[in-house]
């Protein structure tokens, strides 16, 4: 069973273009991680709304113990975290109902 990581990314107003450019640079870091299946980052439809992050992993451990403990994550964090205010909360979801 794969798991879906979900986060709402509160990108600071006025930095959307720079954030999206940083996402392009960060994408290969997560895509090359063991257990990674897919990534979607969707733009908000309204001003001031967060971006939607959806990442599919083989397991929660692949994200928490694998990617988050890796040098790849440190580079991901350096590229993307400066845009968030506040920091996003991550949730995980399992099987379809």
Buried (B, 14 or more C-beta within 10 A) or exposed (E): EBBBBBBBBBBEEEBBEEBBEBBEEBBEBBEEBEBBEEBEBEEBEEEEEBBBBBBBBBBBEBBBEBBBEBEBBEBBEEBBEEBBEEEBEBEBEEEEE
